[in-house]
Amino acid sequence: MYCSGPLSRLLLFLINTHTHTTSFVALGQRVRALLISLIYRKSMELRVLDMGVENSHGNIMNLMSNDAQKFFDVMQTIQMIWAAPLQMVLASGLLIYLFGW
């Protein structure tokens, strides 16, 4: 009886965390695809003479892929900016309520 409360709270926490992680991963994939598309279009509009030797199409594609991947990686963990402080406040409040000040 006493373990059903913490167990159900943990289950709800896991479901909530999974939902948010999935939505932010999907958002990161969309942002990555958008960035790749925009940079690719812009790089195809440039003439080879305007780009110079160090900025060939292959080099631009490599940089584009790396930068877009960094955005994708950030989107997976950006939810912790608001979730971690909220969890700390809720856990502290619960501990103060249960054990007193």
N, C-alpha and C positions, 0 to 999 in steps of 0.2 A: 504494500500500500504506500509506504513512504518513498519507494524508489520509482513509482510510476510518474510522479511529478518531474523529477530531474530527467528521467528517461524520455518523457514526452517533450520536454523543453529541448533536449539535445536533438531529438528527431526533427523538431520544427526548425532548429538552428541549421541543421545539415541541409534540409530542403531549401531553406531561404538562401543559404550560401551557394548552393548549387545553382539555383535559379539566377542569382545575380552574376555568378561567374560565367554561366552560359550566355547570358545576355550581353555581357561586356566582351566576351570572346567574339560573338557575332558582330558587335559594333566595331571591334578592332579589325575584323576581316573586311568589313565594308570600307572602313577608312583606308586600309592598306590597298584594297582594289582601286579605290578612288585616286589615291596618290599615284599609284603605278600608272593608271590611265592618263592622268593629267600630265605627269612628267614625260611619259612616252610620247604623247601628242606634241608636246612642246619640243622634245628632242628631235622629232621627225620634221618639224617645221624649220629647224635650223639648218643652214647650209654647212657642208663639211668645212669650207674655208673659214666660216665664222667661229666654228668650235675650236679650232686649233688642233695641234697634234695630241696633246694630253687629254683632250675631251672627245674621244671618238665615240661612236654609238655604243660600242661594247662597254667602254668605261662608264658611260652614262647609265647604261642598263644595270651594271654592277652596283654603282652608287645608289641608284634608285631602289633596287631590291633591298639593299642593306638598310637604307633609311626607312623604307616602308615597313620592314620587319621590326625595326625599333619602335615604331608607332604601335604595331600589333602587340609587341611585348608589354608596352606600357599600359595598353588598354586592359590587359588581363589583371593587372594589379592596382589599377587606379581606384578601384572601389574601396581599397583599404584606407584611402585618405579620409573618408567619412565613416567607414564602418568600424575601424579600430578605436577611435575616440568614443564613439557611441557605445561600443561594447565595454570599454573601460569604465565609463560613467555608470552604465547599468549594473555592471558587476560590483563596483564600489558601493552603489546605492543599495544593492541587495545585501552585501556584507554588512553594511552599517545597520540596515533594518533587522537582519537576523541576529547579529551579535551585539548590537547597541554601540553607542559611542563611548 
